[in-house]
Amino acid sequence: MSFNNNSNHFSRHNCRILLLVFLLLSNGILVFAQNMQQNERKQLFDFDWKFLLGDEATAKSSGFNDQAWRNLDLPHDWSIEGKIKPKNPTGGGGGYFPAGIGWYRKTFKVPGDWKGKKISIYFEGIYMNAEVFINGKSLGIYPYGYSSFGYDLSAYLDAHQENVIAVRVDNSQQMNSRWYSGSGIYRHVWMTATDALHIAEWGVAITSPSVSSKKASVQVKTTVKNETGQAQSIVVNTRLFGKDTKNAGNGQIKINLAANSEKEITQTITVANPLLWTPETPHLYKAEVQIIRNKTVVDKTVTDFGVRSIKFTPENGFQLNGKTVKLNGGCVHHDNGCLGAAAFDRAEERKVELLKKAGFNAVRTSHNPPSEAFLAACDRLGLLVVDESFDCWKVGKNKQDYAKYFNEWWKHDLDAMILRDRNHPSIIMWSIGNEIVERGTPGAVETARMLSGAIKKIDTTRPVTSAIVENGKDWAVMDSLMAAHDVAGYNYHLSSAAADHKRVPSRIIFQSESYPKDAFANWQLIKNNPFVIGDFVWTAIDYLGESGIGRWYYSGEVPGEHWEHDFFPWHGAYCGDIDLLGWRKPISHYRNLLYNNAEKLYMAVREPNPEPLEIKTTWWAVWPTWESWNWPGYEGKNIDVEIYSQYEKVRLYLNNKLLGEKPTGVGQEFKSTFSVPYTAGVLKAVGVESDKEVESSVLQTAGDAARLKLTADRKEMRSNGQDLVYITIEVTDKYGVVHPNAANRLDFKIEGEGTIAGIDNADIKDVDSYTGNSRKAWHGRALVVIKSTRQSGEIKLTVTSNGLEQNSIIIKSIK
């Protein structure tokens, strides 16, 4: 089977440069800026909401008094603000966080420019069962917490009085998720104002049917809606441009639309010498589509896209722009650690930066559509995406999960994902599910065909896949289900790939989930089999919920996997290559070394067994291994030092004394272990090539904790009330060496035009609040996330701890 496709990118950011300025009146009610121009169609609606945690039936009415409610801006997740308790109804799956019911209200006036326009509200995501009211009128209930959706407000707005949007969010029906979901309006909200003659929501689809380095054909399909009572004669004008290319191509077409109708217009534009999109060179173009009536532009959108080709065959695997690419992938959930589910643009962008830095070239959005900001960052920074829709179909995994809604809502939610996301060049596959309970039955095959067919009515440029796991029967029983897909996703079953290829030679395979500990074996299978296109480890980043997955434990503690017992205070997953601070664990360095050449030498130390106890690992765990040469109490006892290396061999020195030399080739799985009697000092690993010492890695024993080191990921942020800066706090000795055993209580003070949005230490057994101004260090580190206000100026964070020198850092917030 050959699957040869091209696709490109639709972005929520297409109108961000046109955001309206909000004016705060003396009575506290927001009014849109009166100088709104004709084509400023999409405006952010995140600021100055009222919030109540609890249920209040009369809150839907416009006359309800909400003055006592809390003021807040979106995105917002109320679960992350609550206390982690073992009796919370979300249970271990939801991380023992609170859920419940909450209300949001926003009061606004309509600008005069909106007279005669179509006005709609667009929610990027609300978890879950969101009922939206405008001036007391219910617009409907949307169950799925990961879909984007909107409503036409035109018929209900009062041009002369205050208007009220009210949203009731019901996340009280538990358990409804196997991981942390968050609660509330956790993604952006937008208002859209258009002429009655306009481009439909998600109405631009961009593909590149033919691509070469010399030229590409770009096909732009635009759905135009005429919601007037008269026929209209219009011109659709499309212009393509790039970062450094003012005119990459253009096209114009005249059409007639009947009254109250819509039509899809197709334009094909040739781009000469296109800059192709790849993870290494993520070049983006923009398509500006104008609707012109009587020589006047009545509507306009700007859509980001990329020019690239994709092809899937068992002979050559996955090819991007004609070149075979092996997928070094990771699965991620949607939460942002201490921010919960809140999808701030910077948090989503940073997540992609962390994945790229760790060497991943692909990500699977398990097990739901991600935020638009996340996909935009994947496009911009260069990360391939498997975009996933559902965790279950007709048979549920929890009593209150999506299976309750599947029959009624699957098509609406699947269409929403494909229409919203289809233009992203980063997306290379659509996934229709994960470990479906009814797999292995004829009904599952029928459902898979139904879902795949619905996708291909919208997008034929990408293959359809899903993540399939065994069900205790012969693996071959899944053949009929896999045949309903274009690419087969194997969860934890890649060892069967070679035998399966003999049985079904046309099958294209990737491992949609794998155990971290199997990195080398999976790398070999991918490298040696062209029909195996990649591996996606579970997981790339630690996450909240699914409590205890990836844990290790000690003799005498309760054994077992996360689904077998409650392991509170574990309230998250520790199976990620990257922890909740964004710090790369040793397994991340090892995986990167297998797949890439950017990193060739790394050293860490295996935590010794605390005799007479022993360390035990679970299925998704690797042995606890740390960047530490601080092991008090183990003086003179052997401790295992692991070295990962792309060099022929490595040498290990302790306090300048050579301890030995070992090979680290493919036969040794690019690693070696030295058993070293512990003594404090400097441990140095050296990579050796042709008997020459080429590169070194050092671990040094830290002295007593004495200082605090503060490091910001950026020194400036935007004063837009949304931007974030991540500040890492490290406890060091007086010489600046990080103390890997430090657990000091840290206190945070913020001054100036910023607030503390979240705090963390990556210890998934620490149930201190993720909000507030105090947190213990764990393994010498902690994290503070600062959010800007809407005023420019300096922000000062001061960190103090008993017995340590305090330290401060200043961040500038600019317009």
C-alpha positions in Angstrom: 0.0 0.0 0.0 1.2 3.5 -0.8 -0.1 6.5 1.0 1.1 9.7 -0.7 -0.2 12.9 0.7 0.5 16.5 1.4 -1.0 18.9 3.9 -0.6 22.2 5.5 -1.6 24.3 8.4 -4.5 26.2 9.8 -3.7 28.5 12.8 -5.7 30.2 15.4 -3.0 32.9 15.4 -4.1 34.1 11.9 -5.8 37.2 13.4 -3.9 37.8 16.6 -2.3 40.9 15.2 -5.8 42.2 14.9 -6.9 41.7 18.4 -9.2 44.5 19.6 -8.2 46.7 22.5 -10.5 46.5 25.5 -11.4 49.6 27.4 -12.2 49.4 31.1 -15.0 51.7 32.0 -15.5 53.2 35.4 -18.5 50.8 36.1 -16.2 47.8 35.5 -17.9 46.7 32.3 -15.8 46.0 29.2 -16.6 47.6 25.8 -14.9 46.7 22.6 -12.9 49.4 21.0 -15.0 51.5 18.8 -12.5 51.9 16.0 -12.9 48.3 14.9 -12.1 48.1 11.2 -14.0 46.0 8.7 -11.7 43.0 8.6 -10.8 42.7 12.3 -12.9 39.7 12.6 -11.5 37.7 15.6 -10.9 39.1 19.1 -9.7 37.6 22.3 -12.4 37.3 24.9 -10.3 36.0 27.8 -10.2 38.9 30.3 -12.3 40.0 33.2 -14.6 37.0 33.8 -16.4 36.3 37.0 -16.2 32.8 38.5 -18.0 30.8 41.1 -17.0 27.3 42.2 -20.4 25.7 42.9 -23.8 25.5 41.3 -26.2 28.5 41.1 -29.2 27.9 38.8 -30.1 31.5 38.5 -26.6 32.5 37.3 -27.7 32.1 33.7 -29.9 35.2 33.8 -28.5 38.5 32.7 -29.9 40.3 35.8 -28.1 38.0 38.3 -25.8 39.8 40.7 -22.3 38.3 40.4 -20.4 41.1 42.2 -19.3 38.7 45.0 -17.8 36.3 42.6 -14.1 36.0 42.0 -12.5 38.0 39.1 -10.2 36.1 36.9 -8.8 35.9 33.3 -8.8 32.8 31.1 -7.4 30.2 30.5 -8.5 28.9 33.9 -8.4 25.5 35.6 -10.0 25.3 39.0 -8.9 21.8 39.8 -5.2 22.7 40.0 -6.1 25.3 42.6 -7.7 22.8 44.9 -6.3 20.4 47.5 -5.1 17.0 46.6 -7.0 14.6 48.8 -7.3 10.8 48.7 -11.1 11.0 48.9 -11.6 13.4 46.0 -13.9 11.7 43.4 -11.4 11.9 40.5 -9.4 9.2 42.3 -6.0 8.0 41.3 -6.8 8.4 37.6 -7.5 12.1 38.0 -4.6 12.7 40.4 -6.9 13.0 43.5 -7.7 16.6 42.5 -11.2 18.2 43.1 -13.7 18.5 40.3 -17.3 19.6 40.7 -19.4 22.3 39.0 -18.4 25.9 38.3 -19.9 29.0 36.7 -18.3 31.7 34.6 -19.9 35.0 33.6 -18.8 38.0 31.5 -20.6 41.3 30.9 -20.0 43.4 27.9 -21.5 46.0 25.6 -21.7 45.7 21.8 -19.9 48.3 19.7 -21.8 50.2 17.1 -19.7 48.7 14.4 -21.4 45.3 15.0 -24.7 46.5 13.7 -25.8 44.1 10.9 -22.9 41.7 11.5 -22.8 38.0 12.3 -21.4 37.7 15.9 -20.3 34.4 17.3 -18.4 33.1 20.3 -15.7 30.4 20.0 -14.5 28.3 22.8 -11.2 26.4 22.2 -12.0 23.9 25.0 -14.1 23.6 28.2 -13.8 20.6 30.5 -16.6 19.4 30.4 -20.4 19.4 29.8 -20.4 23.1 29.1 -23.7 24.9 28.8 -23.5 28.3 27.4 -26.1 31.1 27.9 -26.4 34.5 26.3 -28.7 36.9 28.1 -30.4 34.0 29.8 -30.9 31.9 26.6 -29.3 28.5 26.6 -27.3 27.9 23.4 -26.7 24.2 24.1 -24.6 21.8 26.1 -21.3 20.6 24.7 -20.1 17.4 26.5 -16.6 16.6 25.2 -14.0 18.6 27.1 -11.4 18.6 24.3 -13.3 19.9 21.3 -13.4 23.4 20.1 -16.9 24.8 19.4 -18.9 28.0 19.0 -22.3 29.6 18.8 -23.9 32.3 16.8 -25.0 35.1 19.1 -26.4 37.5 16.5 -30.1 37.0 17.3 -29.7 37.4 21.0 -27.4 40.4 21.5 -28.8 43.7 22.7 -27.2 46.6 21.0 -28.4 49.1 23.6 -28.0 47.2 26.9 -25.3 45.2 28.7 -25.0 41.6 27.5 -24.0 38.6 29.6 -22.3 35.4 28.6 -22.7 32.7 31.3 -21.1 29.3 31.2 -22.0 26.4 33.5 -19.2 23.7 33.5 -20.1 20.3 35.0 -17.2 18.1 35.8 -18.9 16.5 38.8 -19.7 13.2 37.1 -16.7 11.2 38.1 -14.7 9.3 37.1 -14.7 10.4 33.5 -11.0 10.3 32.7 -8.0 8.0 33.2 -5.7 11.0 33.6 -5.8 14.6 34.9 -8.4 16.5 32.9 -8.6 19.8 34.8 -11.9 21.7 35.1 -13.2 24.8 33.6 -12.6 27.1 30.6 -9.0 26.0 30.3 -8.4 27.2 26.7 -8.9 30.6 25.0 -12.3 32.2 24.1 -12.8 34.4 21.1 -15.4 36.7 19.6 -15.9 36.8 15.9 -17.6 39.6 14.0 -18.1 39.2 10.3 -20.3 40.4 7.4 -23.3 38.2 6.6 -21.2 37.4 3.6 -18.1 35.7 5.0 -15.7 32.8 5.1 -17.0 29.9 7.2 -15.4 29.0 10.5 -12.6 26.5 9.7 -13.5 27.3 6.1 -10.0 27.4 4.6 -8.3 24.2 3.6 -4.8 24.3 2.2 -2.9 21.4 0.6 0.1 21.0 -1.7 -0.8 18.3 -4.2 2.6 18.4 -5.9 5.9 19.4 -4.3 9.4 19.7 -5.5 12.4 21.9 -4.7 11.7 23.9 -7.9 7.9 24.4 -7.6 4.9 23.4 -5.6 1.2 23.6 -6.4 -0.8 25.0 -3.5 -4.5 24.3 -3.5 -6.7 26.6 -1.4 -10.3 25.6 -0.8 -12.4 28.3 0.7 -16.0 27.8 2.0 -17.9 31.1 1.6 -21.3 31.6 3.3 -23.9 34.0 2.1 -26.3 34.5 5.0 -28.2 37.3 3.3 -31.5 37.1 1.6 -30.1 38.1 -1.8 -27.9 36.5 -4.3 -24.3 37.8 -4.3 -21.6 38.3 -6.9 -18.2 38.2 -5.3 -14.5 37.9 -6.0 -12.3 35.5 -3.9 -8.8 36.9 -3.9 -6.0 34.7 -2.4 -2.4 35.8 -1.8 0.4 33.6 -0.5 3.4 35.1 1.2 6.3 33.9 3.4 8.4 35.4 6.1 10.8 36.9 3.5 8.5 36.6 0.5 5.9 39.3 0.0 4.3 37.5 -2.9 4.8 33.8 -3.2 1.7 33.5 -5.5 -1.8 34.7 -5.9 -5.1 33.8 -7.5 -8.5 35.4 -8.1 -11.9 34.0 -9.0 -15.4 35.4 -9.5 -18.4 33.5 -8.3 -22.1 33.9 -7.7 -23.8 32.7 -4.5 -27.5 32.2 -4.1 -29.3 33.7 -1.1 -28.7 31.8 2.1 -26.2 29.4 0.7 -22.6 28.4 0.9 -20.1 27.3 -1.7 -16.6 25.8 -1.7 -14.2 27.6 -4.1 -11.0 25.8 -5.2 -7.9 27.8 -6.3 -4.6 26.3 -7.3 -1.6 28.5 -7.0 2.0 27.7 -8.1 4.8 28.6 -5.8 8.3 28.8 -7.3 11.3 27.6 -5.4 9.3 26.8 -2.3 10.8 26.7 1.1 9.8 23.2 2.3 8.6 22.5 5.8 10.6 19.9 7.8 11.4 19.6 11.6 14.8 21.0 10.8 13.6 23.8 8.6 10.0 24.6 9.7 9.3 27.2 7.0 5.8 28.6 7.1 3.8 30.5 4.6 0.6 32.5 5.0 -2.5 32.5 2.8 -4.6 35.7 2.9 -8.1 35.1 1.5 -10.3 38.1 0.8 -14.0 38.2 0.0 -14.6 41.2 -2.2 -18.0 42.6 -3.1 -18.4 45.8 -5.2 -14.6 46.3 -4.9 -14.9 46.3 -1.1 -13.3 43.7 1.1 -16.1 42.4 3.3 -14.1 39.6 5.0 -10.6 38.4 5.2 -8.6 35.6 7.0 -4.9 34.9 7.2 -4.0 31.2 7.6 -0.5 29.7 8.3 0.5 26.7 6.3 3.6 24.8 5.2 4.6 23.3 1.9 5.6 19.6 2.2 4.8 16.1 1.0 4.3 13.0 3.0 4.3 9.4 1.8 3.9 6.0 3.6 4.9 2.7 2.1 6.2 -0.6 3.6 9.2 -0.4 1.3 10.4 3.1 2.4 8.5 3.8 5.6 7.5 7.4 6.2 8.9 9.9 3.8 8.9 13.6 4.2 9.6 15.6 1.0 10.9 12.3 -0.5 13.3 11.5 2.3 12.7 8.6 4.8 12.4 9.8 8.3 12.3 7.6 11.4 10.0 8.8 14.1 11.6 9.3 17.5 8.4 10.1 19.2 6.8 10.6 22.6 3.3 10.6 23.9 2.1 13.6 25.9 -1.1 14.4 27.8 -2.5 17.9 27.7 -1.7 19.2 31.2 1.1 21.8 31.9 2.2 20.5 35.3 1.7 23.2 38.0 -0.6 25.2 35.6 -2.9 22.2 35.4 -4.9 22.1 32.1 -4.6 25.9 31.5 -3.4 26.2 27.9 -1.4 29.4 28.0 0.3 29.9 24.6 3.8 30.1 26.2 3.2 27.0 28.3 2.3 25.1 25.1 5.2 26.5 23.2 7.6 25.6 26.0 6.4 22.1 26.0 7.3 21.8 22.3 10.7 23.4 23.0 11.4 20.8 25.7 10.5 17.9 23.4 12.7 19.3 20.6 15.6 19.8 23.1 15.3 16.2 24.3 15.7 15.0 20.7 12.2 14.1 19.8 11.0 14.7 16.3 7.4 13.6 16.8 4.7 13.7 19.4 1.4 11.8 19.8 -1.4 13.9 21.5 -2.7 11.1 23.7 -5.6 10.7 24.0 -7.4 13.8 22.7 -7.1 16.8 20.4 -4.6 19.3 21.8 -4.8 23.1 22.1 -4.4 25.2 19.0 -1.4 26.9 20.6 0.3 23.5 20.9 -0.2 22.7 17.2 0.9 26.2 16.2 4.1 25.7 18.2 4.7 22.3 16.5 4.4 24.0 13.1 6.6 26.9 14.1 9.3 24.9 15.9 9.2 21.8 13.8 7.7 18.8 15.6 5.7 16.0 13.7 2.3 15.2 15.2 0.0 12.3 15.5 -3.3 14.0 16.3 -5.6 11.8 18.4 -9.4 12.0 18.9 -10.7 9.6 21.5 -9.6 7.3 24.4 -12.7 5.1 23.9 -15.5 4.4 21.5 -18.7 2.6 22.4 -17.4 0.7 25.5 -16.1 2.9 28.3 -13.1 2.5 30.6 -14.7 4.6 33.3 -18.4 4.9 34.2 -18.7 8.6 33.1 -16.3 8.7 30.2 -16.7 9.5 26.5 -18.5 6.2 25.8 -21.6 7.9 27.2 -21.6 10.4 24.4 -19.9 8.5 21.6 -23.0 7.5 19.6 -24.5 10.9 19.5 -21.3 13.1 19.4 -18.5 11.1 17.7 -19.0 12.7 14.2 -19.4 16.2 15.5 -16.2 15.9 17.6 -14.2 14.1 14.9 -15.2 16.6 12.3 -14.3 19.5 14.6 -10.8 18.0 15.1 -10.2 17.5 11.4 -11.6 20.8 10.2 -9.8 22.8 12.9 -6.4 21.0 12.5 -6.2 20.0 8.9 -3.9 22.8 7.7 -1.1 22.1 10.2 2.0 20.9 8.3 3.2 19.2 11.5 0.3 16.7 11.5 1.2 13.6 9.6 -1.4 11.1 10.9 -4.9 11.2 12.4 -5.5 8.7 15.2 -9.1 7.6 15.9 -8.6 5.9 19.2 -6.4 4.4 21.9 -6.6 0.8 23.3 -10.3 0.5 22.4 -12.0 -1.9 24.9 -14.0 -3.7 22.1 -10.9 -4.3 20.0 -10.9 -7.8 18.6 -14.6 -7.8 17.8 -16.4 -7.2 14.5 -18.0 -4.1 16.0 -14.7 -2.4 16.5 -13.8 -3.0 12.9 -17.1 -1.5 11.8 -16.5 1.6 14.0 -13.0 2.0 12.8 -14.2 2.0 9.2 -16.9 4.5 10.1 -14.4 6.9 11.7 -11.9 6.6 9.0 -14.5 7.2 6.3 -15.7 10.4 8.1 -12.1 11.7 8.2 -11.5 11.0 4.5 -14.6 13.0 3.5 -12.7 16.0 4.9 -9.1 15.1 4.5 -7.5 12.5 2.2 -4.0 13.8 2.6 -3.0 11.9 5.7 -3.3 8.3 6.9 -5.6 7.1 9.6 -4.2 5.1 12.5 -5.1 4.2 16.1 -3.2 2.7 19.1 -3.9 -1.0 19.4 -2.9 -3.2 22.3 -3.3 -7.0 22.8 -6.4 -8.3 24.7 -5.0 -11.6 25.9 -5.8 -13.4 22.7 -3.6 -14.3 19.7 -2.2 -11.0 18.4 -3.3 -11.9 14.8 -7.0 -11.5 15.9 -6.3 -7.7 15.5 -5.5 -8.1 11.8 -9.0 -7.2 10.7 -9.0 -4.1 12.9 -5.6 -3.0 11.6 -6.8 -3.5 8.0 -9.4 -0.7 8.7 -6.5 1.7 9.2 -3.8 3.0 6.8 -1.0 2.7 9.4 -1.1 0.2 12.3 -0.3 1.6 15.8 1.2 -1.0 18.1 1.1 -0.4 21.9 3.9 -2.4 23.5 4.0 -5.0 20.8 6.8 -4.0 18.3 8.6 -7.3 18.9 5.9 -8.8 16.7 6.6 -6.5 13.7 8.9 -8.8 11.8 6.5 -11.8 12.0 3.5 -9.6 11.2 5.3 -8.3 8.1 5.6 -11.8 6.8 2.0 -12.4 7.4 0.8 -9.0 6.1 3.5 -7.5 3.9 1.5 -4.4 3.1 1.2 -3.3 6.7 3.0 -0.1 7.8 3.7 -0.1 11.5 4.7 2.3 14.3 4.9 1.7 18.0 2.3 4.1 19.4 3.3 3.4 23.0 6.4 1.8 24.4 8.1 1.2 27.8 10.9 3.6 28.5 13.2 0.7 29.5 13.0 -0.8 26.0 14.6 2.2 24.2 17.5 0.3 22.7 15.5 -2.7 21.5 12.9 -0.5 19.9 15.6 1.6 18.2 17.1 -1.5 16.6 13.7 -2.7 15.3 13.0 0.7 13.8 16.5 1.0 12.3 16.5 -2.5 10.8 12.9 -2.7 9.4 11.8 -0.2 6.7 8.1 -1.0 7.4 8.5 0.2 11.0 8.4 3.9 10.9 9.0 4.9 14.5 8.4 4.5 18.3 6.5 6.7 20.7 7.5 6.3 24.3 5.0 6.4 27.1 5.7 9.2 28.0 7.8 12.1 26.8 6.9 14.3 29.8 5.6 13.5 33.3 1.9 14.3 33.8 -0.7 14.6 36.5 -3.1 11.8 37.1 -2.8 8.1 36.3 -1.2 8.2 39.7 1.8 6.0 40.3 2.6 4.9 36.8 6.4 4.7 36.4 6.9 4.6 40.1 9.6 2.6 41.9 9.3 1.4 45.5 11.1 -0.3 48.3 10.9 -3.7 49.9 7.9 -3.8 52.3 5.9 -1.2 50.4 2.7 -2.2 48.6 3.7 -3.7 45.2 1.8 -3.6 42.0 0.8 -1.3 39.1 -1.1 1.9 39.2 -4.4 0.3 38.3 -4.2 -2.3 41.1 -4.1 -0.1 44.2 -4.4 3.5 45.3 -0.8 4.7 45.8 -1.6 8.1 47.3 0.3 10.4 47.8 1.5 9.6 44.3 -0.8 11.9 42.2 0.8 11.8 38.8 2.9 9.8 36.4 6.7 9.5 36.7 7.2 7.6 33.4 8.3 10.7 31.4 11.7 11.3 29.8 11.2 14.9 31.1 10.0 15.8 34.6 7.4 18.4 35.6 10.1 21.1 35.9 11.2 20.5 32.3 14.4 18.7 33.6 15.6 15.8 31.4 16.0 12.5 33.2 18.9 10.2 32.4 16.6 8.1 30.1 16.0 11.2 28.0 19.8 11.6 27.3 20.1 7.9 26.5 17.2 8.0 24.0 18.5 11.2 22.4 21.9 9.6 22.0 20.4 6.6 20.2 18.5 8.6 17.6 20.6 11.8 17.2 24.2 13.0 17.1 23.8 16.2 19.1 24.7 14.5 22.3 27.4 11.8 22.5 28.3 11.4 26.2 26.3 11.4 29.4 26.8 10.1 33.0 24.5 9.5 35.9 24.5 7.3 39.0 22.1 4.5 39.9 20.5 4.9 43.3 21.9 2.2 45.5 19.7 -0.3 47.3 19.2 1.0 50.8 20.2 -2.3 52.5 18.6 -4.4 53.8 15.8 -3.1 51.5 15.7 -3.4 47.8 14.5 -1.1 45.0 11.6 -2.5 43.0 10.5 -1.1 39.6 7.1 -1.3 37.9 6.3 -1.8 34.2 6.8 1.8 33.0 9.7 2.6 35.4 13.4 2.7 34.9 15.8 2.4 37.8 16.0 5.7 39.7 19.1 7.3 38.3 20.4 10.7 39.2 23.0 13.3 38.2 24.5 13.1 41.7 27.8 12.2 43.4 26.4 13.0 46.9 25.8 9.6 48.6 26.4 10.2 52.4 26.3 6.9 54.3 27.7 4.9 51.4 31.3 5.7 51.9 33.4 2.8 50.7 30.4 0.9 49.3 30.1 0.2 45.6 27.7 2.4 43.7 26.9 1.9 40.0 27.8 4.7 37.6 26.2 4.5 34.2 27.8 6.1 31.1 25.9 6.5 27.8 28.3 7.1 24.9 28.5 7.2 21.1 32.2 6.8 21.4 34.2 3.6 20.9 34.9 3.4 24.6 34.8 5.5 27.8 37.2 6.0 30.7 36.1 6.9 34.2 38.2 8.9 36.6 37.6 9.6 40.3 39.6 12.5 41.8 41.9 12.3 38.7 42.6 8.6 39.2 41.7 6.3 36.3 39.3 3.7 37.5 39.0 1.8 34.2 38.1 1.8 30.5 35.2 0.0 28.8 33.8 -0.3 25.3 30.4 1.5 24.5 29.6 0.4 21.0 26.3 -1.1 19.7 27.2 -4.4 21.2 27.1 -2.7 24.6 23.9 -0.8 23.7 26.0 2.4 23.8 26.3 2.2 27.6 28.7 0.9 30.3 28.4 0.5 34.0 31.3 1.0 36.5 30.9 -0.2 40.1 32.7 2.5 42.2 33.5 2.5 45.9 31.9 5.8 46.9 34.2 8.6 48.1 33.4 12.3 47.8 35.1 14.4 45.0 35.0 14.7 41.3 33.8 11.9 39.0 34.7 12.3 35.4 33.6 10.2 32.4 35.6 10.6 29.2 34.7 9.6 25.6 37.6 7.9 23.8 37.9 7.7 20.0 41.1 6.2 18.4 42.7 6.2 21.8 42.2 10.0 22.1 40.1 11.5 24.9 37.6 13.6 23.0 34.9 14.7 25.5 34.2 14.6 29.2 31.2 14.7 31.6 31.6 15.6 35.3 29.7 15.0 38.5 31.0 16.8 41.6 30.1 16.3 45.3 28.4 19.3 46.6 29.1 20.8 50.0 26.5 22.0 52.5 23.6 23.9 51.0 24.4 27.6 51.1 22.9 29.6 48.2 20.0 29.8 45.8 20.5 30.1 42.1 17.7 31.5 40.0 17.6 31.0 36.2 14.8 32.4 34.0 14.0 30.8 30.6 13.5 34.4 29.3 14.5 37.8 30.6 11.5 39.6 29.0 7.9 38.9 28.6 4.9 40.5 27.0 2.6 42.6 29.2 -0.5 41.0 27.7 -1.9 39.3 30.8 -1.1 35.9 29.3 2.7 35.6 28.9 4.8 33.4 31.2 8.3 33.2 32.4 9.7 29.9 34.0 12.2 30.4 36.7 14.2 27.4 38.0 15.5 27.6 41.6 18.5 25.5 42.4 20.0 25.0 45.9 23.8 25.1 45.6 26.8 25.0 47.9 28.9 28.1 48.4 30.8 27.3 45.1 27.6 27.1 43.0 27.5 23.3 42.8 23.9 22.1 42.8 23.1 20.0 45.9 21.2 17.0 44.6 19.8 16.0 48.0 18.5 19.5 49.1 14.9 19.6 50.2 14.8 23.1 51.7 11.5 24.9 52.1 11.5 27.8 49.7 9.4 30.9 50.1 8.6 33.2 47.1 7.7 36.9 47.0 6.6 38.6 43.8 6.7 42.4 43.2 5.7 44.5 40.2 3.6 43.6 37.2 3.4 39.9 37.5 1.7 37.1 39.5 2.8 33.6 40.5 0.8 31.3 38.2 2.2 28.0 39.5 5.0 26.4 41.6 6.4 22.9 41.4 9.3 20.7 42.4 8.7 17.6 40.2 8.1 15.4 43.3 4.8 13.6 42.4 4.5 12.4 46.0 4.5 16.0 47.4 0.9 17.1 47.8 1.7 20.7 48.6 -0.4 23.1 46.5 0.7 23.9 43.0 -0.5 27.5 43.6 0.8 29.7 46.4 4.1 31.1 47.5 6.0 28.2 49.2 7.3 24.8 48.1 10.1 22.4 49.1 13.0 21.8 46.8 13.3 18.2 45.5 16.7 16.9 44.5 17.9 20.5 44.8 15.4 22.1 42.5 12.0 23.9 42.3 10.1 26.0 39.7 8.1 29.2 39.8 6.0 30.3 36.8 5.3 34.0 36.6 2.4 35.4 34.6 2.4 39.0 33.3 -0.3 41.5 34.0 -1.6 43.9 31.3 0.8 46.6 32.5 4.4 46.9 31.4 7.2 47.3 34.0 9.6 45.2 36.1 8.8 42.0 37.9 10.9 41.0 40.9 10.9 37.5 42.3 12.7 37.0 45.6 13.3 33.5 47.0 14.2 32.9 50.6 15.0 29.8 52.7 16.1 29.4 56.3 19.9 29.1 56.5 20.4 30.0 52.8 21.4 33.3 51.2 18.3 34.8 49.6 18.3 35.7 45.9 16.2 37.7 43.5 15.7 38.0 39.8 14.2 40.7 37.7 12.1 40.2 34.6 11.0 42.9 32.3 7.4 43.0 31.1 7.1 45.0 27.8 4.3 46.0 25.4 
